[in-house]
Amino acid sequence: MQIFPAKNAGYNAYVEIAAPYVAANAVRLKIPGAAITELNTLFSDWAPTYIAAFSKETRTHVTIENRNDLRALLTKKLSEIYKDIPQSALTTEDRATLRLKARDRVRTRAHIMSTAPSHSISVKGHNRHQLYLSAEGTTSKQIPSGQFVLMLYFVGEARLKDGDIVFNHVKIITRHVSVIHHQEELAGKTAYYKCCYVNRRGECGPWSEVKRAIVA
């Protein structure tokens, strides 16, 4: 449920309740006096402005524009006030009256994947390879929520260090299909790829097996 109703009639009904309620409970909700003064000034102009835009006798492009401008100012001021109210000061009645949802106090920690992404490589036109990803052991094409795929690749004669290929290119992938472009001078050489999941904290899961394909 959004705080401010989209339709003007619903918005008017909401503001007619919310603005006086906020002003009446300003001390308890720890709202600065200056903010209440600004809100009361805007609210005092709201009823005549809304009626002028609503009534057939007075509705014009000008009165409608005036209502829309004042609505934007009122929304901005109420949003600022709501944002600054301490969560501990809000009661169940406050939240119900003002349509305020409780903020999620517990942030879900991005987990580290325990498996590597499955991937396959195919030639996709001149000097291009196409990478297909899926979650290991499934046919799902969705990258798990909160994760990216970190891909390392190397083109040419593989150089080894402690038995592992030394990769010199990196790419972040957010979709299950990705195209990798190679330079013209690399045509005919072998490209090596491996992938792992990485969360938003930069923590990596296990690496996939190395796949290879010729740059054609």
C-alpha positions as CSV (number, residue, x, y, z in Angstrom):
1,M,0.0,0.0,0.0
2,Q,1.5,3.3,-1.0
3,I,1.3,6.2,1.4
4,F,-0.3,8.8,-0.9
5,P,-3.4,7.7,-3.0
6,A,-2.9,8.2,-6.7
7,K,-6.4,9.7,-7.5
8,N,-7.1,13.2,-6.4
9,A,-10.2,12.4,-4.5
10,G,-8.4,9.8,-2.4
11,Y,-5.5,12.1,-1.9
12,N,-7.7,14.9,-0.7
13,A,-9.4,12.5,1.8
14,Y,-6.0,11.4,3.0
15,V,-4.5,14.9,3.4
16,E,-7.6,16.1,5.2
17,I,-6.9,13.5,7.9
18,A,-3.0,13.3,7.8
19,A,-2.1,17.0,8.0
20,P,-4.1,17.8,11.1
21,Y,-3.1,14.5,12.7
22,V,0.6,15.2,12.2
23,A,0.2,18.8,13.6
24,A,-1.8,17.6,16.7
25,N,0.9,15.0,17.5
26,A,3.9,16.9,16.6
27,V,5.5,17.0,20.0
28,R,5.1,13.3,20.6
29,L,6.4,12.5,17.2
30,K,9.3,14.9,17.7
31,I,8.5,16.9,14.6
32,P,10.2,20.4,14.5
33,G,8.0,23.4,14.9
34,A,9.3,24.9,11.6
35,A,8.2,21.8,9.7
36,I,4.7,22.0,11.2
37,T,4.5,25.7,10.3
38,E,5.3,24.9,6.7
39,L,2.9,22.1,6.6
40,N,0.1,24.2,8.1
41,T,0.7,26.9,5.5
42,L,0.4,24.5,2.6
43,F,-2.5,22.7,4.1
44,S,-4.5,25.9,4.7
45,D,-4.2,26.5,0.9
46,W,-5.2,23.0,0.0
47,A,-9.0,23.0,0.4
48,P,-9.8,26.0,-1.7
49,T,-7.2,25.0,-4.4
50,Y,-8.6,21.5,-4.6
51,I,-12.2,22.7,-4.7
52,A,-11.4,25.2,-7.5
53,A,-9.9,22.4,-9.6
54,F,-12.8,20.0,-8.8
55,S,-15.8,22.3,-9.3
56,K,-17.2,22.5,-12.9
57,E,-17.8,26.2,-12.5
58,T,-14.1,27.0,-11.6
59,R,-12.1,24.2,-13.2
60,T,-9.6,25.5,-15.8
61,H,-6.2,24.5,-16.9
62,V,-4.8,27.1,-14.4
63,T,-6.8,25.8,-11.4
64,I,-5.8,22.2,-12.2
65,E,-2.1,23.2,-12.5
66,N,-2.3,25.1,-9.2
67,R,-3.8,22.0,-7.5
68,N,-1.1,19.7,-9.0
69,D,1.7,22.1,-7.9
70,L,0.3,22.3,-4.4
71,R,-0.2,18.6,-4.2
72,A,3.5,18.1,-5.1
73,L,4.6,20.5,-2.4
74,L,2.3,18.9,0.2
75,T,3.5,15.4,-0.7
76,K,7.1,16.5,-0.5
77,K,6.7,18.2,3.0
78,L,4.8,15.2,4.4
79,S,7.3,12.8,3.1
80,E,10.2,14.8,4.7
81,I,8.3,14.8,8.0
82,Y,7.5,11.1,7.9
83,K,11.2,10.3,7.1
84,D,12.4,12.2,10.2
85,I,10.0,10.7,12.7
86,P,11.8,8.3,15.0
87,Q,10.5,4.8,14.4
88,S,10.2,4.2,18.1
89,A,7.8,7.2,18.4
90,L,5.3,5.7,16.0
91,T,2.3,3.8,17.5
92,T,0.1,1.3,15.7
93,E,-2.5,4.1,15.4
94,D,0.0,6.5,13.9
95,R,1.0,3.9,11.3
96,A,-2.7,3.1,10.4
97,T,-3.7,6.7,10.2
98,L,-0.8,7.9,8.2
99,R,-0.4,4.7,6.1
100,L,3.2,4.2,7.3
101,K,4.7,0.7,7.1
102,A,7.3,-0.4,9.7
103,R,10.8,-0.3,8.3
104,D,12.6,-3.6,8.1
105,R,15.2,-3.4,10.9
106,V,16.9,-6.6,10.0
107,R,19.0,-6.5,6.9
108,T,19.3,-9.8,5.1
109,R,23.0,-10.6,4.8
110,A,24.0,-11.5,1.3
111,H,25.0,-15.2,1.5
112,I,28.0,-16.8,-0.2
113,M,26.9,-19.4,-2.8
114,S,28.0,-23.0,-2.1
115,T,27.9,-24.0,-5.7
116,A,29.4,-22.6,-8.9
117,P,27.3,-21.6,-11.9
118,S,27.1,-24.0,-14.8
119,H,28.1,-22.5,-18.1
120,S,28.6,-23.3,-21.7
121,I,30.4,-21.4,-24.5
122,S,29.4,-21.3,-28.2
123,V,30.7,-19.4,-31.2
124,K,28.4,-16.4,-31.9
125,G,29.6,-14.8,-35.2
126,H,33.0,-13.4,-36.0
127,N,35.3,-13.2,-33.0
128,R,32.5,-13.5,-30.6
129,H,31.6,-16.1,-28.0
130,Q,28.3,-16.5,-26.3
131,L,28.1,-17.6,-22.6
132,Y,25.1,-19.4,-21.3
133,L,24.6,-19.7,-17.5
134,S,22.4,-21.8,-15.3
135,A,22.3,-22.7,-11.7
136,E,24.3,-25.9,-11.0
137,G,22.2,-29.0,-11.1
138,T,19.1,-27.1,-12.5
139,T,17.9,-25.8,-15.8
140,S,17.1,-22.4,-14.2
141,K,18.2,-19.4,-16.3
142,Q,17.9,-17.0,-13.4
143,I,21.0,-15.8,-11.6
144,P,20.2,-16.2,-7.8
145,S,18.9,-13.1,-6.0
146,G,21.6,-10.9,-4.5
147,Q,24.3,-12.5,-6.7
148,F,26.3,-11.6,-9.8
149,V,28.5,-13.8,-11.9
150,L,32.2,-13.0,-12.0
151,M,33.8,-14.4,-15.2
152,L,37.5,-14.7,-15.8
153,Y,38.9,-15.4,-19.2
154,F,42.2,-15.7,-21.1
155,V,42.9,-15.9,-24.8
156,G,46.0,-17.5,-26.3
157,E,48.5,-20.1,-25.1
158,A,47.6,-20.9,-21.6
159,R,50.1,-19.8,-18.9
160,L,50.1,-21.8,-15.8
161,K,50.8,-21.0,-12.2
162,D,50.7,-23.8,-9.6
163,G,48.9,-25.8,-12.2
164,D,46.1,-23.2,-12.8
165,I,45.6,-21.0,-15.8
166,V,46.6,-17.3,-15.2
167,F,43.5,-15.4,-16.3
168,N,44.0,-11.7,-17.4
169,H,40.4,-10.5,-18.2
170,V,37.4,-10.1,-15.9
171,K,33.7,-9.5,-16.6
172,I,30.7,-9.0,-14.4
173,I,27.6,-10.7,-15.7
174,T,24.1,-10.0,-14.6
175,R,22.1,-12.0,-17.2
176,H,22.1,-15.7,-18.1
177,V,23.3,-15.0,-21.6
178,S,26.3,-12.8,-22.3
179,V,28.3,-12.1,-25.5
180,I,32.1,-11.7,-25.3
181,H,33.8,-9.8,-28.1
182,H,37.4,-10.6,-29.0
183,Q,39.9,-8.5,-30.9
184,E,40.7,-9.4,-34.6
185,E,44.3,-10.4,-33.9
186,L,43.0,-13.1,-31.5
187,A,41.3,-15.1,-34.3
188,G,42.3,-18.7,-34.3
189,K,43.4,-18.7,-30.7
190,T,41.8,-20.6,-27.8
191,A,39.8,-18.7,-25.1
192,Y,39.5,-20.1,-21.6
193,Y,36.7,-19.3,-19.3
194,K,35.7,-19.9,-15.7
195,C,32.9,-18.4,-13.5
196,C,31.8,-18.0,-9.9
197,Y,28.9,-16.3,-8.1
198,V,29.8,-13.1,-6.2
199,N,27.5,-11.3,-3.8
200,R,27.2,-7.5,-3.2
201,R,29.8,-7.7,-0.5
202,G,32.3,-9.0,-3.0
203,E,32.4,-12.5,-1.5
204,C,32.9,-15.3,-4.0
205,G,31.6,-18.8,-4.1
206,P,33.5,-21.8,-5.7
207,W,34.8,-21.6,-9.2
208,S,33.3,-23.5,-12.1
209,E,35.4,-25.8,-14.3
210,V,37.3,-24.2,-17.1
211,K,35.6,-24.2,-20.5
212,R,37.4,-23.4,-23.8
213,A,36.4,-22.3,-27.3
214,I,38.3,-21.2,-30.4
215,V,38.0,-17.6,-31.5
216,A,36.7,-17.9,-35.0
